[in-house]
Amino acid sequence: MISTQAPGAASARPTVADIPPSCVHEVFRAVTEYEATHGVPALGLHVGEPAFRPPAAVADAVLAAVRDGRTGYTTAEGLLELRSALVRKLTTRNGHDTDADLVFVTPGSTQGLLTLMHAVAAPDAEILLPSVHWPIHLQQSLLTGLRPVFYPLDDRLRPDVDALARIGGDRPRTLLVNSPNNPSGAVCDERHLLALLDLAHSRGWTVISDEAYEDFAFDEDHTSLACLERNVSPDERRVFSAFSFSKGYGMTGWRLGYVTAPNERHAAAVRTVQEASIMCPPEPVQLAGIAALGEPECLAANKAMVRHTRDTAVRPLLDTGLLTRLPAGGWYALLDCRATGLDADTFAARLLAEQGVALAAGPGFALRPLVDAAGQVRTVDDEPEARGLLRLAFCGETETVREGVRRIALFAATL
Ligand SMILES: Cc1ncc(COP(=O)(O)O)c(C=O)c1O
């Protein structure tokens, strides 16, 4: 019999059924149950669904594409016209030095991030994830056989560079940076990013920079990590980036994002994954993306709206003791309910039952799977310090967030 496996090779990927579900998806189920029982909608602050929608030109573009029969396969990388427009955006707004061969259109940046993890995965490779992270980053790491190692955060919930520098050994590693961050709202300034990049270069790590919330840095301009590599020779570059149309343009359900590779060698790996996993992004949605890039004015308006909600509707949480500082960016605030005597799961369940407000409980943002030598997930614990954390989304209607915060304060006052 012909063997298709190298002698002695062990699977480095866990059994998929052992990978923990995402807490963000679990809370959806709790809300559906609440609504079925009570017959009224819950006030949903658990999910990042924005109050705004894309400009009319975007819908017009998708309708025209369908009407005109622009509904076929495109290249796996996406339409050159869209990638060229993205290169202009990446160059002028993000300061990247890139070209269309290094840019890949993806069906949402979730798919883009999975593609990047597939592209960097290698036997025994590790991924360095923030100790509190978006649960999908963890699922994707495990799905692609990257062993998660969690790095501590500083007092403002940004990556702790000194602690990262103490990580020893010479396994192949990828550092995941997510600024502005989900779920913490932390933003890394240029100095912080430079320190991370210097460390990655000195240790030979690749970097994945998830910049889905680039349009929502409130207190200072967003810095895109890859722009700090523009003066490094392409062969030496190591930063992959992921961007999304979902957040800035309010295009969550359209499923459109894009990723960049640092050089041709890495782009070849990304292309292979795209070919094998998506064939191509949907053509009408790509044409809608070109229309969206032609309407950048909405980005500032959307950011102003979310910042206004943060500054007016979220601010009262500072007086409840549940929130110590307003998030510097993104769509989420991370509350800490430990002083109320309840853990986050109980707080979230009782808040939903008693006040009809849904939040996402924090333990699911800090899971700790134990992966054995054969790459299998043996147990999944959570980080004790995250047992009091709750994520609140403030990208919805300002008045909805205001009412939700009022009810959270009422509930907390009863404890
Ligand atoms: C940190 C982060 N990255 C990426 C995404 C993916 O967004 P999309 O797949 O809609 O582009 C999200 C969505 O919530 C996110 O929070």
The ligand as a MOL file (V3000), in Angstrom:
LIG
                    3D

  0  0  0     0  0            999 V3000
M  V30 BEGIN CTAB
M  V30 COUNTS 16 16 0 0 0
M  V30 BEGIN ATOM
M  V30 1 C -10.5090 42.0020 15.9670 0
M  V30 2 C -11.3340 41.6250 14.7940 0
M  V30 3 N -10.7120 41.2650 13.6770 0
M  V30 4 C -11.3910 40.8940 12.5880 0
M  V30 5 C -12.7680 40.8940 12.5880 0
M  V30 6 C -13.4490 40.3730 11.3670 0
M  V30 7 O -14.2840 41.2150 10.7180 0
M  V30 8 P -14.8450 40.8390 9.2790 0
M  V30 9 O -14.6820 39.3860 9.0550 0
M  V30 10 O -16.2650 41.2490 9.3040 0
M  V30 11 O -14.0010 41.6310 8.3120 0
M  V30 12 C -13.4640 41.2620 13.7280 0
M  V30 13 C -14.9430 41.2260 13.7610 0
M  V30 14 O -15.5690 41.3400 14.7750 0
M  V30 15 C -12.7250 41.6440 14.8680 0
M  V30 16 O -13.3290 42.0130 15.9820 0
M  V30 END ATOM
M  V30 BEGIN BOND
M  V30 1 1 1 2
M  V30 2 1 2 3
M  V30 3 2 2 15
M  V30 4 2 3 4
M  V30 5 1 4 5
M  V30 6 1 5 6
M  V30 7 2 5 12
M  V30 8 1 6 7
M  V30 9 1 7 8
M  V30 10 2 8 9
M  V30 11 1 8 10
M  V30 12 1 8 11
M  V30 13 1 12 13
M  V30 14 1 12 15
M  V30 15 2 13 14
M  V30 16 1 15 16
M  V30 END BOND
M  V30 END CTAB
M  END
